[in-house]
């Protein structure tokens, strides 16, 4: 049977073609249209439907460039399945909140809501961000079998490709560790009313784990916790869509991590047999169940220690940098790695407020899986 065309937003795409369009989510007071850009690659052959989504948070726009580079290398005539790509899922959070020089907000400036805390959105009695989530959920995400959600190190930090699989809690000790880490997206704001059986949880965890390994980042942070249904990845897991949160790049900058992220994206397609080839993996991959998102206690100017490179091995107690008083040179804070680990992300901007991102460190004493090239 011939494969059918697909209609999404304002485009209809025949098999073996690609199209660029948008999803209409409403109009503002002065008739400014709210449109979320959309890139559809509709394969000539049958296969899974994959959502590649980036920039829920406008201060993390690098994923859009990662996805542009990856999808340029995908020939729709040879693709099995369909890619529904939302490279800039929260457009006003990219456009406003700064100038191009300072760039982007985490929230949607129209209503100050975080698009990663409102899933699956609502069209009735909701704020604009909730309307946007509902449109994206019903028109795009619910139609997908898999979803990869791209974030980055924000304007303040660079970052290696890293996979953050959020799994259902099957090991109580690991769930406590995940909660204690206090990182983004952990902890339900309210319990979900979706019932997921133990067998479904186990099957979902296996698929999330396989997707995370196939992405091909050198570091994978495995977390087990009850899904927060208001986050996109939690909402997907509860509705049977296999989610993977990833981060890659940062500083609003083009560096080597962008091409690495594009290769990782193609690895997902290879893993799902949507394109030919085997995943291109680094020499060593580790999965840890402890990972530190190090944030400052004080404000000032952050001076990184010379020679502490992205991807470097650091020892517990090693000095990563200092927050100093930009007027008096007084050291407000010495930032030392709390663990032996790998520096996955590090601050590259001078000014810092209390709570600002200093580093991500994968704890190499908490490795639960690893693969090394012989
Ligand atoms: Zn983010």
Boltz pocket constraint, residues with backbone or C-beta under 6 A from the ligand:
constraints:
  - pocket:
      binder: B
      contacts: [[A, 57], [A, 60], [A, 150], [A, 151], [A, 152]]
      max_distance: 6.0
